[in-house]
């Protein structure tokens, strides 16, 4: 009879679309779970190897083929508790196909759910939480580093689906206190630890190091001998007024710090980042000393963050990875007072006394502040978060084998 470690482990997550954090979580999990053969699964079959990702199989197809083999499934994080099947289906399309799907289905909730189920072969409302019943012989079902800060705002039927799936899990690792409180109110036992990406430098340092001195990351670093601010924001910041504000704030930050500005994308899937928005910013702010980094390679993005003096952007994993590499970081949000995933992370694992979740109008002050607060205590804080994330993997290993 095969031993536990001989059986393939199904690693399920949003590895099937271009999003920096999701692609990275697959690699971090793979580095820790290397004692098991791994099957990478998402909602759809995709090949992201051109971007440093993986060949990914459809979880529905994996389940059909798995038959009577015991199924060990680890579902990895990100803000997966609030992502609907429809939203995920749209993000798996090309930009043009996404626009067509939204035009056809967005206004009719029943129609968009039916379209999503037919497209992906799954009958569920929450995209990245498959039920144990999907497999004939489910054995281990665990969740690593998941979040759902705004779970209270999704439809009740979605929340009930989340609770039902998590109640049957053997181990639920949540990445922020806000999510933990909401799940514990539903009587779901959780374990709180930082996002797995907090261990990026520790687990993936050699791969990042090779990219830091080659290709685009090396070129943009050479262009800014006094250092640079790695800057990223999603397409939702692309209206004219907000772009004007961001441009003015970046000029102020640049004048005060002397840093160059490197704009990059942390995700190319629909509803993520848009090169045209960055180009509009550069046209609207010609005095800004900025360069546009175009590589979408996972390890180039990590290297760009590791080479930076600081990071500011809307990507939570951009912040987490920058800090893991010893770079002070802040998040950009539309409304600074709202409890977003960025705010929940800062509340749970933030460093220092100054705000690090910034509205566009506070960008310059915030960036200057995080640079001033970087001390040896910051470095110790970063190392502690990496320790906690790695310990969370170890705890989950024990839970799987008990």
Buried (B, 14 or more C-beta within 10 A) or exposed (E): EEEBEEBBBBBBBBBBBBBBBBBBBBBBBBBBBEEBEBBBBBBBBBEBEEBBBBEBBBBBEBBEEBEEBBBBBBBBBBBBBBBBBBBBBBBBBEEEEBEEBBEEBEEEEEEBBEBBBEBBBBEBBBBBBBBBEBBEEBBBBBBBBBBBBBBEEBEEEBBEBBBBBBEEBBBBBBBBBBBBEBBEEBEBEBBBBBBBBBBBBBBBBEBBBEBBEEBBBBEBBEEBEEBBBBBBBBBBBBEEEBBBBBBBBBBBBBEEBEBBBBBBBBBBBBBBBBEEBBEBBBEBBEEBBBBBBEBBBBBBBBBBBBBBBBBBBBBBBBBBBBBBBEBBBBBBBBEBEEBBBBBBBBBBBBBBEBBBBBBBBBBBBBBBBBBEBBEEEBEEBBBBBBBBBBEBBEBBBEBBEE
